[in-house]
Amino acid sequence: METFREYYTEVLKRDVSVGDLIKNINPECEHHDTEGIVVKIIKRPEIDSRDVSNNHNIPGNDVKYCVTNDTDNAKPGDMLTKSLEQLKVLKAMGLMLS
């Protein structure tokens, strides 16, 4: 049986698409409060894969996004890559989400 975190991550992965507007909601991240447009969804290689160079890789996806707002640590146009757990979708397919 999957853990809730695995299930949540899988559901969230399906709900994030290229072109979505997202926000970094991780208060411990230096890029907290950055917003941007998703440009790519990157699947992390699994542990024991030849593509993993260490044993610290957690399976899942990362999101690469182009920053659209100005914060202390990021400017519009910066490209950031974050794990799905750090992000919230603000606008998807033209619909505002709460």
VMD Tcl script that draws the C-alpha trace (Angstrom):
set ca {
  {0.00 0.00 0.00}
  {1.21 3.49 -0.81}
  {1.88 6.04 1.88}
  {-0.21 9.19 1.82}
  {2.83 11.22 0.72}
  {3.43 8.91 -2.26}
  {-0.24 9.07 -3.20}
  {-0.37 12.87 -2.81}
  {2.78 13.33 -4.89}
  {1.39 11.11 -7.64}
  {-1.90 13.04 -7.72}
  {-0.11 16.39 -7.67}
  {2.19 15.26 -10.48}
  {-0.81 14.65 -12.69}
  {-2.28 18.04 -11.78}
  {0.78 20.10 -12.79}
  {1.26 20.80 -16.48}
  {3.56 22.88 -18.63}
  {2.08 26.38 -18.78}
  {0.56 26.32 -15.27}
  {1.18 29.23 -12.91}
  {2.73 27.94 -9.67}
  {4.01 29.33 -6.37}
  {6.77 28.09 -4.07}
  {5.09 27.57 -0.67}
  {8.09 26.11 1.21}
  {8.91 28.64 3.98}
  {12.36 27.08 4.46}
  {13.37 27.54 0.81}
  {15.39 30.57 -0.25}
  {12.99 30.96 -3.19}
  {9.83 30.93 -1.03}
  {7.02 33.04 -2.53}
  {8.41 32.92 -6.05}
  {5.76 32.47 -8.71}
  {6.27 31.31 -12.23}
  {5.17 29.46 -15.34}
  {5.97 25.74 -15.55}
  {8.27 25.07 -18.52}
  {9.18 21.44 -17.84}
  {8.32 18.51 -15.57}
  {11.38 16.39 -14.82}
  {11.11 12.79 -13.61}
  {13.86 11.97 -11.12}
  {15.67 8.69 -11.76}
  {14.91 5.90 -9.28}
  {17.44 4.77 -6.67}
  {19.61 1.96 -8.09}
  {19.19 3.39 -11.59}
  {22.44 3.92 -13.51}
  {21.36 7.57 -13.80}
  {21.64 8.13 -10.02}
  {25.13 9.03 -8.83}
  {24.33 8.77 -5.10}
  {21.95 6.97 -2.76}
  {20.07 10.11 -1.72}
  {17.68 10.42 -4.62}
  {13.99 10.36 -3.71}
  {11.74 9.12 -6.53}
  {9.33 11.68 -7.93}
  {9.22 14.70 -10.17}
  {10.70 18.15 -10.17}
  {9.25 21.21 -11.85}
  {11.30 23.73 -13.79}
  {9.67 27.14 -13.93}
  {10.35 30.64 -15.16}
  {9.96 33.19 -12.36}
  {7.38 35.91 -13.01}
  {7.64 37.94 -9.80}
  {10.39 39.84 -8.00}
  {11.62 38.52 -4.62}
  {14.77 38.96 -2.53}
  {16.39 35.90 -4.11}
  {14.86 35.70 -7.59}
  {13.94 38.03 -10.42}
  {11.53 37.69 -13.35}
  {13.08 35.46 -16.00}
  {15.11 33.35 -13.57}
  {14.75 29.59 -14.12}
  {14.26 27.50 -10.97}
  {13.79 23.78 -10.43}
  {11.89 22.58 -7.36}
  {10.28 19.39 -6.10}
  {6.51 19.13 -6.40}
  {6.10 19.16 -2.63}
  {7.34 22.76 -2.52}
  {4.84 24.07 -5.07}
  {1.20 25.00 -5.28}
  {-0.69 25.43 -8.55}
  {-2.25 28.91 -8.69}
  {-3.72 28.76 -12.16}
  {-4.21 25.74 -14.38}
  {-5.85 25.66 -17.80}
  {-7.27 29.14 -17.21}
  {-9.03 28.25 -13.95}
  {-8.10 29.84 -10.62}
  {-7.57 27.25 -7.86}
  {-7.89 27.93 -4.15}
}
mol new
graphics top color blue
foreach p $ca { graphics top sphere $p radius 0.5 }
foreach p [lrange $ca 0 end-1] q [lrange $ca 1 end] { graphics top cylinder $p $q radius 0.2 }
display resetview
